[in-house]
C-alpha cells in the first residue's frame, strides 16, 4: 500500500504542483549558459562585477527566473513584509531573463548583424551584451550614477533589500541577547532555529550565518554571550585568507574609549571580547578590507587564497558537523586607486570553467590566473550545496 502524504494539499493541487515543477525542470534545461557581458554607460562597474558573481549561483537563477518569491509571499494570504512590494526582486527577475533566455540573445545578435555586425576581426557571432537597466532604476536613490561606488556596499544593500522583500513583518524583534538552550539544544542551536523560523528568504537560506560574541568583564568575570547573523565577513588585510580569518576570530580587549559596562556589576572597565562562528552560511562571502579611512588609502597586494577552504578548525559548532568545506566560485577585483578605480569579476560557470568579466567583455581564463588576482570580495560555497 502506498503511504499517503499529508502536505495540506488536495489531490488536484498536488498534481498541479508536480506539473509546474516538471515544466520548470524542462525550461531550465533549455536555458543558455549565462555567459554575457553587462553594459556600462557610466560608473556601474561595481554593480556589474557583483552581478556576475550572483549569476553563477544556480539557486538564485531558479528563484528569480520563475518569481518563486511571489508564490511564497504574495498568495491569497498576502503576507505583510518589511518591504511590502517586490520591486528589486522584480528587477532581478527581468535581469535573469535577459541573461539566460536564449531568445533574448538571438534578438541581440540579429540586431547587431543588422547594424553591420559588431564582431571581432576573427569572425564569428558578436559577444552577447545585455543591459541591467531594471536593477539600475531600483538603486538610483542609493547609488548616484555620477559617482563611483563600492562593490561591497552595493552587495550589502541588495542583499538587505531582497531579504526585506521576503521577510514577514511579524518575524521582526528577535532578541539578540543570550539565548538559553532548550529541549536539549545548545544556545547555538536555539539561536539558529529561531533565526531560521523568522527569516525565510532565499537570501537568508544561502548567505546568512551566525556569529557568537563573548565578552568577559574585567571586574567580575561575568560572561555575556550574544548571537548575531551575518552575510559577509569583513576581515583585515593579511598575507593569506587563513590569517585574515584567524585575525577576525582572535580574542581582543575593550579598553580606553571602548571600555565595557557590565550588566551584572554595573561597572565600566576593561573586558575581553572574542568572536566565534556558530553557524556557517551555505555561501560565504569574504570582504577584504583594502580601503582605509579617513586616510583615503588603498592597500595593494595579493592575499593568498585557494580553490578550496576547509573551515573545520574555525567553527566548532555542532550545527555544521563536518560540513565545513567550501569551494571558490567567484571574486571581484578593484583596479586603480581609491579615487579612480575599476571593478572586474572572475566567476566559475558551466563545466567548471573560469571566465573574466569586464563590463561588456568576457573571456575564458585559467584557474591559475584567478588565484593570482588581488581580490576584494571572495565568494565561496559549500561543496554540499
PyMOL commands that set and color helices and strands:
alter all, ss='L'
color gray80, all
select helices_A, chain A and resi 11-29+45-55+58-65+68-73+87-100+102-114+133-139+151-165+169-171+187-198+202-207+241-249+256-258+312-314+350-352+367-370
alter helices_A, ss='H'
color red, helices_A
select strands_A, chain A and resi 37-38+129-130+209-217+223-230+232-236+252-254+260-261+268-269+271-279+283-289+291-292+297-298+308-310+325-336+341-348+354-358+361-365+375-382
alter strands_A, ss='S'
color yellow, strands_A
deselect
rebuild
show_as cartoon
